Amino acid sequence: MTGSHNRRGIAAVAIAVGIGIAVLPAASASADVTIDGPINLGTATAFGVLGASTVTNTGPSNISGDLGLSPGTSITGFPPGIVLGTVEPTTAVAAQAQADLTTAYNVAASLTPTTSGLSDLVGLSLTPGVYSGPTLSLSGDLTLAGTAESVWVFQADSTLITGSASRILLTGGASSCNVFWKVGSSATLGTASQFVGTLMASQSITATTSATVQGRLLADNAAVTLDSNVITRPTGCEDASTTVVLASPTITSGAPTATAVVGTPYTFTITASGTPAAGFRISAGGLPTGLTFDSTTGVISGTPTTAGSYTFTVTASNGVAPDTAASYTVAVTTAAAAVAPGATPAAAAAPGATPAVAVNSVARGAGVGELAATGADLTPILVLSVLLLALGGGLLVRSSRSR
């Protein structure tokens, strides 16, 4: 009895695990996103300070550039604060600047980090790139080493806090025009700290006593609070209106449904996302005899002449790493083999309809995987699932017979 119970228990576990593995979701492929210049701030470029709910100042703050607020209505502390540009309290100009700020924030958030998992940036000397962390802080000095064209983007998932007297130092001709901070919640600049870059916070920004900023303080959804600060908006910056957001390609064409037939015209199109548009190449294997491939459009077309199974890999690239690859198997049959004996022939395809190929796999990068929609290889998982289900079934049968 005990052996029977044990076998039935093992069988239940094997079946459960097998079913669980069979329905595991595949990981989605994703693209790397970069930029070829500074982030475009749109009309928010003109602002040294831009708030959403309130802008509050204490002491003799000095703002180079415009001061704006939208949709809130309360700007206080000017004077004694001084604004060297235009004050835009709940105006159409401020509203548009807030809309452009949201766009710029989203662009900064979409970029693929070159380095992630950062926390305190103290003591680092960073070359141009995208740097991210759950929270970012600066307890001392941070050096940004580059040229006038170099761009840095910092991504804080939640907060950014700089310590008292902390500094951001630019070397090699690096410019405050091209330093951007995306903060997922709120930012606090410490007393007498020296901050560099355009600070875009989803919520509030607080500049404590005597903190200085070479850049901008832009709060997307909450308040900006100042206390005897000097905010110097960058000038003479490169025009960012032509900056292009680049994305590496991901093959998006799904699995077709029909079979290629000898002597019958055939076409299928490989598609891919990405900016700029991707080009294609056959990177492994070969097409069925009689078919050709357009490397610009991704169209496979022609009339198959020889039956058989043909496996090949298509790689898409657009100059933004990584490339993406998909492996396809095209089964070409003869017209007689296309309909099984005694079976009712399928209805003819409508004129202009696209026949299809059987797709084995799609993989991100140079490898070969499964499932065109996801880029994941599920073959080992499905095999293991079947084996476990078979094991479970066998144990249940054996247990039943032993009773």
C-alpha positions as CSV (number, residue, x, y, z in Angstrom):
1,M,0.0,0.0,0.0
2,T,2.8,2.4,0.9
3,G,4.6,1.7,-2.4
4,S,1.4,2.3,-4.3
5,H,0.8,5.6,-2.5
6,N,4.4,6.7,-3.2
7,R,4.1,5.9,-6.9
8,R,0.9,7.8,-7.1
9,G,2.4,10.8,-5.3
10,I,5.5,10.8,-7.6
11,A,3.2,10.5,-10.6
12,A,1.1,13.5,-9.4
13,V,4.2,15.6,-9.0
14,A,5.6,14.6,-12.4
15,I,2.3,15.5,-14.1
16,A,2.0,18.8,-12.3
17,V,5.5,19.8,-13.1
18,G,5.1,18.7,-16.7
19,I,2.0,20.7,-17.2
20,G,3.6,23.7,-15.4
21,I,6.6,23.6,-17.8
22,A,4.4,23.3,-20.8
23,V,2.6,26.5,-20.1
24,L,5.6,28.6,-19.0
25,P,5.4,32.0,-20.8
26,A,8.3,32.9,-23.2
27,A,10.4,36.0,-22.5
28,S,9.7,38.8,-24.9
29,A,12.4,40.2,-27.1
30,S,13.2,43.8,-26.6
31,A,15.2,46.5,-28.4
32,D,18.1,48.6,-27.2
33,V,17.3,52.4,-27.4
34,T,19.9,55.1,-27.8
35,I,20.1,58.7,-28.9
36,D,22.5,60.4,-31.4
37,G,22.6,63.8,-29.6
38,P,21.2,65.7,-26.5
39,I,17.7,65.1,-25.4
40,N,15.3,67.4,-27.1
41,L,13.5,69.5,-24.4
42,G,11.3,71.4,-26.8
43,T,10.0,74.7,-25.4
44,A,11.1,73.7,-21.9
45,T,14.7,74.6,-23.1
46,A,14.0,78.2,-22.3
47,F,13.2,77.6,-18.6
48,G,15.6,77.7,-15.7
49,V,12.9,76.6,-13.4
50,L,9.6,74.9,-14.3
51,G,7.1,73.6,-11.8
52,A,3.7,71.9,-11.9
53,S,1.9,72.6,-8.6
54,T,3.9,75.5,-7.0
55,V,7.2,77.3,-7.1
56,T,8.3,78.6,-3.8
57,N,11.4,80.6,-3.0
58,T,13.2,81.9,0.1
59,G,16.1,84.3,0.0
60,P,17.9,86.0,-2.9
61,S,17.7,83.2,-5.5
62,N,18.8,84.1,-9.0
63,I,17.3,82.3,-12.0
64,S,18.9,82.7,-15.5
65,G,16.2,81.8,-18.0
66,D,12.4,81.7,-17.7
67,L,10.4,80.7,-14.6
68,G,7.2,78.8,-15.3
69,L,4.3,77.0,-13.6
70,S,1.5,74.9,-15.0
71,P,-1.1,73.8,-14.1
72,G,-0.6,75.3,-10.6
73,T,-1.2,79.0,-9.8
74,S,1.2,79.8,-6.9
75,I,4.6,81.3,-7.5
76,T,6.0,83.0,-4.3
77,G,9.2,84.5,-3.2
78,F,10.0,86.8,-6.2
79,P,11.2,89.2,-4.9
80,P,13.5,88.7,-3.1
81,G,14.3,86.1,-5.8
82,I,15.3,87.5,-9.2
83,V,14.3,86.0,-12.6
84,L,16.4,87.2,-15.5
85,G,14.0,85.8,-18.1
86,T,10.2,85.8,-18.3
87,V,7.8,84.6,-15.6
88,E,5.1,82.3,-17.0
89,P,2.5,81.7,-14.3
90,T,-0.1,79.2,-15.6
91,T,0.2,80.4,-19.2
92,A,-0.2,78.6,-22.5
93,V,3.6,78.8,-22.8
94,A,4.1,77.1,-19.5
95,A,1.6,74.4,-20.3
96,Q,3.4,73.6,-23.6
97,A,6.7,73.5,-21.8
98,Q,5.2,71.0,-19.4
99,A,4.0,68.9,-22.3
100,D,7.4,69.0,-23.9
101,L,9.0,68.1,-20.5
102,T,6.9,65.0,-20.3
103,T,8.1,63.9,-23.7
104,A,11.7,64.6,-22.9
105,Y,11.3,62.7,-19.6
106,N,9.9,59.7,-21.4
107,V,12.7,59.7,-23.9
108,A,15.3,59.7,-21.1
109,A,13.5,56.9,-19.3
110,S,13.4,54.8,-22.5
111,L,17.1,54.7,-23.1
112,T,19.0,51.5,-22.5
113,P,21.6,51.9,-19.7
114,T,25.2,51.4,-20.5
115,T,25.8,50.9,-16.8
116,S,23.1,50.0,-14.3
117,G,22.8,49.2,-10.6
118,L,24.5,52.4,-9.4
119,S,23.8,54.1,-6.1
120,D,26.3,56.7,-4.7
121,L,28.2,58.3,-7.6
122,V,30.9,59.7,-5.4
123,G,34.5,59.3,-6.7
124,L,33.5,58.2,-10.2
125,S,34.8,59.6,-13.4
126,L,32.3,58.8,-16.1
127,T,32.6,58.8,-19.9
128,P,29.5,59.6,-22.0
129,G,26.7,57.1,-21.6
130,V,23.5,56.2,-19.8
131,Y,23.8,55.4,-16.1
132,S,21.0,54.0,-14.0
133,G,20.2,52.9,-10.4
134,P,17.2,52.3,-8.2
135,T,18.1,55.5,-6.3
136,L,21.0,57.8,-7.1
137,S,23.0,59.9,-4.6
138,L,26.2,62.0,-4.6
139,S,28.1,62.4,-1.3
140,G,31.2,64.0,-2.7
141,D,32.6,64.7,-6.2
142,L,31.5,63.2,-9.5
143,T,33.6,63.9,-12.7
144,L,32.1,63.8,-16.2
145,A,35.0,63.5,-18.7
146,G,34.2,64.1,-22.4
147,T,34.0,66.7,-25.1
148,A,31.5,69.4,-26.0
149,E,29.5,66.8,-28.0
150,S,29.4,64.2,-25.3
151,V,26.1,63.3,-23.7
152,W,25.3,61.8,-20.3
153,V,21.9,60.6,-19.1
154,F,21.3,59.5,-15.5
155,Q,18.2,57.5,-14.6
156,A,17.1,57.2,-11.0
157,D,14.1,54.9,-10.6
158,S,13.0,56.8,-7.5
159,T,15.0,59.5,-5.8
160,L,18.1,61.6,-6.4
161,I,19.8,63.1,-3.3
162,T,23.1,65.1,-3.4
163,G,25.0,65.8,-0.2
164,S,26.1,69.1,1.3
165,A,29.0,70.6,-0.7
166,S,29.0,67.8,-3.2
167,R,30.2,68.7,-6.7
168,I,29.8,67.6,-10.3
169,L,32.9,68.5,-12.3
170,L,33.2,68.7,-16.1
171,T,36.5,68.0,-17.8
172,G,37.8,67.8,-21.4
173,G,35.3,70.4,-22.7
174,A,32.2,68.6,-21.5
175,S,29.1,70.9,-21.4
176,S,26.3,71.3,-19.0
177,C,24.1,71.4,-22.2
178,N,24.4,67.7,-22.5
179,V,23.9,66.4,-19.0
180,F,20.4,65.1,-18.2
181,W,18.9,63.5,-15.0
182,K,15.7,61.6,-15.1
183,V,14.3,61.1,-11.5
184,G,11.4,58.7,-11.0
185,S,10.1,60.5,-7.9
186,S,11.7,63.5,-6.2
187,A,15.1,65.2,-6.1
188,T,16.9,67.0,-3.3
189,L,20.1,69.1,-3.8
190,G,22.1,69.5,-0.6
191,T,23.3,72.7,1.0
192,A,26.0,74.5,-1.0
193,S,26.1,71.6,-3.5
194,Q,27.2,72.3,-7.0
195,F,24.9,70.5,-9.5
196,V,25.3,70.2,-13.2
197,G,22.7,69.3,-15.8
198,T,19.0,69.4,-16.6
199,L,17.1,67.8,-13.8
200,M,13.7,66.3,-14.8
201,A,11.8,65.0,-11.8
202,S,8.5,63.2,-12.0
203,Q,7.5,64.8,-8.7
204,S,9.2,67.5,-6.7
205,I,12.6,69.2,-6.7
206,T,14.0,70.9,-3.6
207,A,17.2,73.0,-3.7
208,T,18.4,73.6,-0.2
209,T,20.3,76.7,1.0
210,S,23.0,78.0,-1.4
211,A,22.9,75.0,-3.8
212,T,23.9,76.1,-7.3
213,V,22.8,74.6,-10.6
214,Q,24.4,74.8,-14.0
215,G,21.3,73.5,-15.8
216,R,17.6,73.5,-15.2
217,L,15.2,72.4,-12.5
218,L,12.1,70.9,-14.2
219,A,9.4,69.3,-12.1
220,D,6.8,67.4,-14.2
221,N,4.0,66.8,-11.6
222,A,4.8,68.7,-8.3
223,A,6.6,71.6,-6.7
224,V,10.0,73.3,-7.0
225,T,11.3,74.7,-3.8
226,L,14.2,77.1,-3.7
227,D,16.4,78.7,-1.0
228,S,19.0,81.3,-1.9
229,N,20.0,79.4,-5.0
230,V,21.7,80.3,-8.3
231,I,20.3,78.5,-11.4
232,T,22.3,79.2,-14.5
233,R,20.5,77.9,-17.6
234,P,22.9,76.6,-20.3
235,T,23.2,78.7,-23.4
236,G,24.9,78.2,-26.7
237,C,23.8,74.6,-26.8
238,E,23.5,72.4,-29.8
239,D,20.1,72.4,-31.4
240,A,18.5,69.2,-30.2
241,S,15.4,69.4,-32.5
242,T,17.1,67.0,-35.0
243,T,18.2,64.5,-32.3
244,V,17.0,61.0,-33.3
245,V,16.0,58.3,-30.8
246,L,17.5,55.1,-32.1
247,A,16.2,51.5,-31.4
248,S,17.9,48.2,-32.3
249,P,15.7,45.9,-34.5
250,T,13.3,43.2,-33.3
251,I,11.8,40.8,-35.9
252,T,8.0,41.2,-35.7
253,S,6.7,38.9,-38.5
254,G,4.7,36.1,-37.0
255,A,4.4,32.5,-38.1
256,P,2.6,32.0,-41.5
257,T,0.0,29.3,-41.9
258,A,0.2,27.8,-45.4
259,T,2.6,25.4,-47.2
260,A,4.8,26.2,-50.2
261,V,3.9,24.1,-53.2
262,V,6.1,23.3,-56.2
263,G,5.0,25.3,-59.3
264,T,2.9,27.7,-57.3
265,P,3.9,31.4,-56.8
266,Y,4.9,32.0,-53.2
267,T,5.6,35.1,-51.1
268,F,6.2,35.9,-47.5
269,T,7.5,39.1,-45.8
270,I,9.9,39.3,-42.9
271,T,9.3,42.5,-40.9
272,A,11.2,44.2,-38.1
273,S,10.8,47.1,-35.8
274,G,13.6,49.6,-35.0
275,T,14.9,53.1,-35.9
276,P,16.3,53.5,-38.4
277,A,14.6,50.9,-40.6
278,A,16.4,47.5,-40.6
279,G,17.9,45.7,-43.5
280,F,18.0,41.9,-43.8
281,R,20.3,39.2,-44.9
282,I,20.3,35.4,-45.0
283,S,22.9,34.6,-42.4
284,A,22.7,30.8,-42.4
285,G,21.1,28.0,-44.5
286,G,19.4,28.7,-47.8
287,L,16.1,29.4,-49.4
288,P,14.1,26.8,-51.3
289,T,15.1,26.5,-55.0
290,G,13.3,29.1,-57.0
291,L,12.8,31.7,-54.3
292,T,14.7,34.9,-53.9
293,F,15.1,37.3,-50.9
294,D,14.9,41.1,-51.0
295,S,17.4,42.4,-48.4
296,T,15.7,45.8,-48.3
297,T,12.0,44.9,-48.0
298,G,12.4,41.5,-46.4
299,V,10.2,39.9,-49.1
300,I,10.7,36.2,-49.9
301,S,9.1,35.5,-53.3
302,G,9.3,33.3,-56.4
303,T,8.0,29.9,-57.5
304,P,9.4,26.8,-55.7
305,T,10.8,24.2,-58.0
306,T,12.0,21.4,-55.7
307,A,10.2,19.7,-52.8
308,G,11.9,19.4,-49.5
309,S,12.5,21.1,-46.2
310,Y,14.7,24.2,-46.2
311,T,16.0,25.8,-43.0
312,F,17.6,29.3,-43.0
313,T,18.2,32.2,-40.7
314,V,17.4,35.8,-41.4
315,T,19.3,38.5,-39.5
316,A,18.0,42.1,-39.3
317,S,20.3,45.0,-38.5
318,N,20.1,48.8,-38.6
319,G,23.4,49.9,-37.1
320,V,22.1,49.9,-33.5
321,A,23.3,46.8,-31.5
322,P,22.2,44.1,-31.0
323,D,21.1,42.6,-34.3
324,T,18.2,40.2,-34.2
325,A,17.8,36.8,-36.0
326,A,15.0,34.4,-36.8
327,S,15.3,30.8,-38.1
328,Y,12.6,29.6,-40.5
329,T,11.9,26.2,-42.0
330,V,10.0,26.2,-45.3
331,A,8.4,22.9,-46.2
332,V,7.9,22.7,-50.0
333,T,5.5,19.9,-51.2
334,T,4.4,18.8,-54.6
335,A,0.9,19.6,-55.7
336,A,-0.2,16.0,-55.3
337,A,1.2,15.8,-51.8
338,A,-0.5,19.0,-50.7
339,V,-3.8,17.1,-50.4
340,A,-3.9,13.7,-48.5
341,P,-5.6,10.8,-50.4
342,G,-9.4,10.8,-49.7
343,A,-9.2,14.3,-48.1
344,T,-11.3,17.2,-49.4
345,P,-9.0,19.8,-51.1
346,A,-8.7,23.1,-49.3
347,A,-10.3,26.1,-50.9
348,A,-8.0,28.0,-53.3
349,A,-6.3,31.0,-51.8
350,A,-7.9,34.3,-52.8
351,P,-6.1,36.2,-55.5
352,G,-3.2,38.2,-54.0
353,A,-3.3,36.3,-50.7
354,T,0.0,35.6,-49.1
355,P,1.0,32.0,-48.7
356,A,3.0,31.2,-45.6
357,V,6.0,29.3,-44.3
358,A,6.4,27.2,-41.2
359,V,8.5,29.2,-38.7
360,N,10.7,27.2,-36.4
361,S,12.1,29.9,-34.3
362,V,13.0,33.5,-33.5
363,A,15.9,34.6,-31.4
364,R,17.2,37.9,-30.3
365,G,20.8,38.4,-31.2
366,A,22.8,36.0,-33.3
367,G,21.3,32.8,-31.8
368,V,18.4,30.7,-33.0
369,G,15.3,30.2,-30.8
370,E,11.6,29.4,-31.0
371,L,8.3,31.3,-31.4
372,A,8.4,34.2,-33.8
373,A,6.3,36.3,-31.5
374,T,8.6,36.2,-28.5
375,G,12.1,35.2,-29.5
376,A,12.3,32.4,-26.9
377,D,13.5,28.8,-27.5
378,L,10.8,26.4,-26.0
379,T,12.0,23.1,-27.5
380,P,13.8,21.9,-24.4
381,I,11.0,23.0,-22.2
382,L,8.3,21.2,-24.3
383,V,10.4,18.0,-24.5
384,L,10.9,18.0,-20.7
385,S,7.2,18.6,-20.2
386,V,6.3,15.6,-22.4
387,L,8.7,13.3,-20.6
388,L,7.4,14.3,-17.2
389,L,3.8,13.8,-18.3
390,A,4.7,10.3,-19.7
391,L,6.4,9.4,-16.5
392,G,3.5,10.5,-14.4
393,G,1.0,8.6,-16.6
394,G,3.1,5.4,-16.4
395,L,3.4,5.6,-12.6
396,L,-0.4,6.1,-12.3
397,V,-1.1,3.0,-14.5
398,R,1.4,0.9,-12.5
399,S,-0.1,2.1,-9.2
400,S,-3.6,1.2,-10.4
401,R,-2.5,-2.3,-11.4
402,S,-0.8,-3.0,-8.1
403,R,-3.9,-2.3,-6.1
